[in-house]
């Protein structure tokens, strides 16, 4: 189990910066802060930079402005590796929660992590 903790720890350290970027870029995309038509600021260069950085998150080409994505085959491979490592570290984290924590609390947290989003989705589609 000590080996699993080490794997969890070091994979988290390797991919934490990119996961943080994806979380932040997901937030600004969720609120459409990267769209040039949404004038939240008097800084069009800032919005253009957010739009360019968004291409790393989405892998999509920009419809306006800069024609290329910042992504590349190497970036896509690193992101794929990050995604698979994230899945592995999540599984390791759940295993450790059951192994070193309280099984009832871990079960309740897992159930809440499924039920809450499904409930919010059900409310949104009504």
N, C-alpha and C positions, 0 to 999 in steps of 0.2 A: 504494500500500500504506500510505503514511503516513495517508491519509484513513481507511482501514479501522481502523487503530490508534486514531485519534481517536474514531471512532464507537463502537468497542469500549470505550474508556476512559470516555467520557461516559455511554453507556447504563448501564455498570456502576455509575457513581457515582449516577445517578438512582435506580436500582432496588435498589442494595445494601441500604439499610435495610429495605425491604419483603421482599426475599429473605431477609435475616437473620431477620426476624420469622417468616416462613414456615418456615424451617429449625428455629428454636427451638420454635414451636408444633407443628410436626410431631413433634418429639422428645417434647414433653410429651403429645401425643395417642398416640404410639406406646407410651408407658408408662402410659397411662390416668390421668395425673396430674390431668386436668381433670374426671374423673367424681366426682360428690358421694358415691357409694357407696364409693369407695376412700378410706378415712380415713388418708392418709399424714401428715396434719398436724392439729393441733387448731385450725386456722384455717379455718372453713367459708367465710368471706368470700374468702379467697385462692383456694379451689377454685372458688367461684362466679365470681370474676373470670377465672380461667383458662378456665372453661367459656364465659363470654361472649366472651373473646378468641378462643376456638376457632371461634366462628361466623364470624369473618373468614376463617379458613383453609378452613373447610368450606362456608360459605354456607348451612349448615343451621340450622334453628331448634332451640333448646334444648328437650329433652323435659321437663326439670324446672326449676323456678325461673323465670327471666326468659323470657317467651314470644317475644321478638323476637330477630332476628339483628342484629349490629352492621353487617352488610353493607348496601349500598344499590346502586342502579344505577350511581352514580358510582364507588363502590369497585370494583364488578365490572368496570367499563370500565377502571379503572386497573390492576386485576389482570390483565385480558386483555392490556392493553398491555404490562405487565411480562412476562407469559408469552411473548408474541411477541418482545419485545426480548431476553429470556433466550435463546430459540432462536437469534435472529440473532447475539447475542454469542458463543454457543457455536460456531456455524458459523465466525464470524470468528476465534475462538480456535484452532479446528482448522486453518483456513487458515494462520494465522500460525505455528502449530507446525510445519507442513510447510514453510512458506516460510522461516522464520528458524531453525528448529531442525533436528534430524536426522530425516529421513523414517522411518528404521527405528524409532527410539524412539517417534515419534508414532504410527506404525502399531501398535507393540506396546502402547502405552497405550490406543489405541482398541479393540484386540482384547481386552485385559484388562477394559476397561470394559463389554464385552458378555459375555464368557465368565464372569467371576466372578459377576455377579448371576444369570445363567442357571444356573450350576452350583449356587449356593446355593438357588435356587428348586427345582431338580431334587432336591436333597437333602431339602428340606422336604416335597415331595409324595410321597416314598417311604414 
